[in-house]
Amino acid sequence: MPRAFPLAGLLRLRQLQQEKAAGELAAANLRMRETREARAGMYNALETSFSEPVDATTMNAIAAARSSSRSMLADLFALDTRYAAELETARTGFTAARARSVGLEKLEGKFAEAEAAEDLRAEQTILDELAGTVWHRRQKEANT
């Protein structure tokens, strides 16, 4: 019966950590993409809005809208900066988790190869013993 990989539990833990880190990286990428799309949408909206002030009230409304838009853009830039830092942290976390998993995965592969080689050696030993027994039996029968 083949032995189980002694570090299988640790390997599974590392793989779960890697999957979690991959999820965090995907979420960070999504937040970053959404923020950049929102910022691009804001720029497009500002480029296409042409308002002609007809009186002082309209001019004040346009000024307030532009000020609000400027504030929203500043918030989006700040959010973009924050999400960029989070993305880098998530990327670093995923890389580290992957590195921890890879080493154990290689060990597991080497363990499986060693187990397979040991199984083949044991099988060959049995076959050699059987062949030797048959050969001795035939020799014995030939001599009688």
Disulfide bonds with the S-S distance in Angstrom:
none
